[in-house]
Amino acid sequence: MSPPSGALAAPPAEELPSSPQPATSPLAAGPQLQPAGAELPPGGPELPPGGPELLIDLDRLDLDELAVRHDTPFYVYDLAVVERRVAALRGLLPNSFRLAYAVKANPNALVLEQMARLGLGADVASAGELERVIDAGFDPARVVFTGPGKRDSELASAVSVGVGLITVESPNELRRLEAIASMAGRRIPILLRRSLGLESSGAPAAGPAEAVRIIGDEGAGKFGMDVDDLRASARYALDSAQLDLQGVHAFGASNVRDAAALVRHVGQTMAFGRELAVELSFELRVIDVGGGLGISYSDDEEPLDLDDLQLGLGALAQAWAADPRTAATEVLVEPGRFLVGPAGAYVTRVVDTKRVRGRAIAIVDGGINHLLRPALVGQPQRIRRFGTGSGQGTGEQVTIAGPLCTGLDILAQDVPFGPPEVGELLAVLDAGAYGFTESMPLFLSRPLAAEVCL
Ligand SMILES: Cc1ncc(COP(=O)(O)O)c(C=O)c1O
């Protein structure tokens, strides 16, 4: 089931100037590819990293009007914030870095159109996501297809639309892809994905970035291959007329707010790719370091330090530029959460209030059927109250519970904003990534939430 696309029309598409690119990889060959940091039209946003411009500003919206127009609960995404976050990230990345938006973070059609318009590539993990990005106007040559369990039919779709890269996750998948490519009479650009343990996943040394890991894993081993299998697969690919080995992929941890850990992961991935390329005598054209750039979900979480990230990646890029083996290697980054998370909010209305065993409870009309992440990960998200009911300012703690028949359906516990009144609107912040699509919309057969794009 695909969520409804944006309820409001997107702003008119802004054409980006195209500039010639060194065709170092199939992704680079696409007309939409721009050097990182150089693709905004003159007069585009010039922003310091961080700051309020990089968050949706609910105070400038008429939430009551939106609630009447679209009914509650609904998601709202600010595409201008998405654009500014793309610009902020591009502004700090070295020139050899390219962005492919991780569609799984938010596959809303208007969000995808915005990313395509901004000239990003796309990282897809299923034929469904592939179809969505083609519909949204991405150039297939700028799409990378990564993920475990790709069916033959999905590989065949990717081959037939001509995606720029397929990331192969196992020796078995490599052979299936070769057979499919052979039937199609095509030579397919591939990356080989390395399985990462927690220590090399990009997670900070202190432990995983997410308390419960929804993205990636450190245990099951479903992502990528062991180094021995990867090396054998690389040899196999280099001998195959159907497979065009471009480089390696490694990604294991999401929501990393430790710039040093992210830089370490990028450095280790390049070092691994370089070693393999030297050993097997092939040209390392691409390394794909996945996503993982984190955001803060609560006021006491330090945000990712973008200055440190810029410095760390800049130092790596300088060293690579001086090495003939890596000077022309392109680095693909697949951010999801960082680009869209803070651009979105989930707005819901209070339908009931009560006290149970002395504690204030507000029941709202939306819950984990649309926004499961706080319950799933055990990480509360900021929630704001927009009403002016009498409980305001008392500081009393309230539990905000959704309408589903399960005790898991709690949006926030012990929020100190005083008991709201029936009819007030509440907004869960930072809900633009892994919100709707990570949820359980069929439970209790309630309507899907609208998704409003500004
Ligand atoms: C292969 C791949 N790339 C990129 C991402 C995006 O990660 P994030 O949202 O942390 O940037 C994911 C998330 O699961 C992924 O699996």
Ligand as a Chemical Component Dictionary entry (heavy atoms), coordinates in Angstrom:
data_LIG
# 
_chem_comp.id                   LIG 
_chem_comp.type                 NON-POLYMER 
_chem_comp.pdbx_formal_charge   0 
_chem_comp.three_letter_code    LIG 
# 
loop_
_chem_comp_atom.comp_id 
_chem_comp_atom.atom_id 
_chem_comp_atom.alt_atom_id 
_chem_comp_atom.type_symbol 
_chem_comp_atom.charge 
_chem_comp_atom.model_Cartn_x 
_chem_comp_atom.model_Cartn_y 
_chem_comp_atom.model_Cartn_z 
_chem_comp_atom.pdbx_ordinal 
LIG C1 C1 C 0 21.395 1.391 2.066 1  
LIG C2 C2 C 0 20.874 2.548 2.839 2  
LIG N1 N1 N 0 21.261 3.784 2.502 3  
LIG C3 C3 C 0 20.811 4.868 3.172 4  
LIG C4 C4 C 0 19.922 4.750 4.215 5  
LIG C5 C5 C 0 19.443 5.999 4.890 6  
LIG O1 O1 O 0 19.880 6.122 6.173 7  
LIG P1 P1 P 0 19.657 7.476 6.994 8  
LIG O2 O2 O 0 18.216 7.790 6.964 9  
LIG O3 O3 O 0 20.174 7.142 8.331 10 
LIG O4 O4 O 0 20.471 8.541 6.340 11 
LIG C6 C6 C 0 19.508 3.483 4.610 12 
LIG C7 C7 C 0 18.582 3.314 5.718 13 
LIG O5 O5 O 0 18.115 2.239 6.004 14 
LIG C8 C8 C 0 19.992 2.359 3.903 15 
LIG O6 O6 O 0 19.612 1.120 4.237 16 
# 
loop_
_chem_comp_bond.comp_id 
_chem_comp_bond.atom_id_1 
_chem_comp_bond.atom_id_2 
_chem_comp_bond.value_order 
_chem_comp_bond.pdbx_ordinal 
LIG C1 C2 SING 1  
LIG C2 N1 SING 2  
LIG C2 C8 DOUB 3  
LIG N1 C3 DOUB 4  
LIG C3 C4 SING 5  
LIG C4 C5 SING 6  
LIG C4 C6 DOUB 7  
LIG C5 O1 SING 8  
LIG O1 P1 SING 9  
LIG P1 O2 DOUB 10 
LIG P1 O3 SING 11 
LIG P1 O4 SING 12 
LIG C6 C7 SING 13 
LIG C6 C8 SING 14 
LIG C7 O5 DOUB 15 
LIG C8 O6 SING 16 
# 
